[in-house]
């Protein structure tokens, strides 16, 4: 190949030879060339090119179009003197490019030399190499190329590679003492990438080392403001340590170590697999892929069901886990189930596992994915995604940086992944697996029989484990006896060697080994559309004693017809099906059980779950309508119920996914009332644990099927509460109004009172105090008439707030004191906390700051005792502001540090506005006027957007006290 050719992706797409440029016509033609350059010298399949050009929605002519684009590109390369560069092989298309011809590889080579030079102590040479590397960048990566599918993911990886290189480059120049130009460049970069704390740390270090102490301190103030506003967190420990060093006037050599900027280290891998056998070559490949860190590290294990994909993934993850200092994430995606998991929901769970507060999780899936990539940018995390349906399900869960790695298992090929195709075990490994489970001495004593058993099982791991477990349970059996039994089922065992029938023969053999009761349990368990389940479920399905049920489920687990998935937070052993086992169980259930029997069994277990959920929810705190249900008793004895519900909230959280599955399946089976009842009961859990997506999903699902007006009214009330809690007051008003109309029509006074309470609360938060007083007064009167003391107390509390805002302070005090009295009589910690919080604000209005502080302190403790962290946080914010007004800046800071700032950049809630308002006063009392003004301005903007005129007036007044009028504020913005 000649050495005058050049290929460029670090900027606009560029190909030239001897000064003669190639000009690809059209966006798809450029995208195809870009895909081949990003994967230079690698074969890219036709399917891979289609994914890179169109993603998940290719046109019907995609295959023909790719052929046309390839032909055109081959001709264009020949026209500029580069014939033979684009080749075709059995795997796909390959673009032949030398490393010194492609700008991204030139950059990586120079960057590697720079890092090696710095490691060797030659900072000057490292800085020179970095200067050479950056000459390869001509603009924004592939800025003139449309990207889809894996090409978009690879582009994100390259951009993250550049982001990491910026930090490494700055380290070299810091070590070389090149402070002046570096400060200028980093100043630009932190504005471009404001969430990369490593860049901020290096800018502060450069300013400090250059003797520009004031600038370094101003940089710290800026990064803290950015992070608090965007993510609700303070700067990392490393930045704070440097800040303290600058304040002390000390100095130390610049460090290249910017790692571990995030303290949360999830460790979610399941336990390593027992009796793991063979797979040495596959493990070696996975280790190499997962630790290479030079390309977008996405490894996939694919193969037929029952072949051991998850076992291999878990073993490989454990072997390389210590090379990922940021920890491990593990998610079952349910791709082979009837309801594959939504990437948006998975992203929310992963963000929370990485330390993001539930309230800081954005609602939009793209925003969640962006925040997820930002969280992973400075970490080294191994992410295991088990049982993926497609690349579309996986793609939002990929990190953007090369520091993390992803391992996926799936039945389907995943375009863009480095794949291990898993097949059955070799003969020696199959016999070894039998021995690991049933005893190696038994295999050694009867080698021919052992080989026969392995052969009859088709060397399929699932069949081997079942056979070996049968031997292990029957120690008096010889291996030869088992071989004879397998040989006697010739037709069935021959089917093991047919791809789509391989597992079924093994399952049929294992199923026939069960007794009648075990078979029926196996069949009926397979009907459940839940990810996993506790052992008591069998008691409800079969209507038998709990101890017998536990023996049955453990027996099924012994022969690997069920898997033990672990112990949940409530102390229950949980079980799950292998996917093929579930399919087989359902087939047998449909063949053996009548429709009436299948429906009756499911209704029994659903009723038991509902009964337990009602009992668990009964004692939990709630501010909205709690449904009074008296479902059929589930059949579990009282001692079992007491044991399971020792901590009701923990039990509900442990069963959360199963209960959501029950709502979905009950609706599909036309058990509409049961689905509606359970959706309503789950409201309290979803409220306390911020499961807003599940709250909306279950309520809308149930409402779409609800037939009776009472269920519809209750579900509208629940959706109104959700909208109110998410500060969507227009939507809340619509749902509460519908609920009010329906409750009135059916004569449900208690429901009507809660609808009035909801509407009154909406009016209160909109500053419509007269309308609020009318609705709340009706609610209080109705609650009194139907003897709902808790509802009456909440209505009194809300009326107290209305009266306070109207300036009727004596009436406010009377309402709030009466509410507190009722909550104390009811022993409601949550209700007492709410009343005390409102009383604290009332005392503050009166100017009694000592009483304010005491009431708020009591509210904080009660919110904590009632497991209501967000309410505790709000009370702490108000308490901090009160301490600041008393001149106790230290105590104010202490209170603020106890409260997590949990709002995302896109959050436009009342909670965020109120927090900003409180933070403004704290900053003002601590003599930080610019910070105070910024907080008040942001709070004012949110209050104006939410049309909360009372709060707008209060914030304008606060700005006026700082000497800044609203016109001044607007001119400052201009």
Secondary structure, DSSP 4 states (H G I P E B T S, - for coil): --S-EEEE-SSS-EEEETTEEE---SHHHHHHHHHHHHTTTS-B-HHHHHHHHHTT---TTHHHHHHHHHHHHHHHHHHTT-TT-EEEETTEEEE---TTTBHHHHHHHHHHHHHHHHHTT-HHHHHHHHHHHHTT--SSTTTT----HHHHHHHHHHHHHHHHHHHHHHHHHHHTT-HHHHHHHHHHHHHHSTT-HHHHHHHHHHHHHTT-HHHHHHHHHHHHHHHHHHHS-PPPHHHHHHHHHHHHT-----------------B-PPPPPTT----HHHHHHHHHHHHH-SS--EEEEE-STTS-HHHHHHHHHHHHGGG-TTEEEEEE--TTSSSPPPHHHHHHHHHHHTT--GGGS-SSHHHHHHHHHHHHHT--EEEEEEEE--HHHHHTT--SSTTSEEEEEESS--TTSEEEE--PPPHHHHHHHHHHHH-HHHHHHTHHHHHHHHHHTTT-HHHHHHHHHHHHH-TT--HHHHHHHHHTTHHHHHGGGSGGGHHHHHHHHHHHTS-HHHHHHHHHHTT--SS-EETHHHHHHHT--HHHHHHHHHHHHHTTSSEEEEE-TTS-EEEE--HHHHHHHHHHHHHHS-HHHHHHHHHHHHHHHHHHHHHHHHTS--SSPPP---PPP-S--HHHHHHHTTTHHHHHHHTHHHHHHHHHHHHHTT-HHHHHHHHHHTHHHHHHTT-HHHHHHHHHHHHHH--SHHHHHHHHHHHHHHHHHTT-HHHHHHHHHHHHHHHHHHT-HHHHHHHHHHHHHHHHHTT-HHHHHHHHHHHHHHHHHTT-HHHHHHHHHHHHHHHHHTT-HHHHHHHHHHHHHHHHHTT-HHHHHHHHHHHHHHHHHHT-HHHHHHHHHHHHHHHHHTT-HHHHHHHHHHHHHHHHHTT-HHHHHHHHHHS-----TT---HHHHHHHHHHHHHHHHTT-HHHHHHHHHHHHHHHHHTT-HHHHHHHHHHHHHTT--HHHHHHHH-
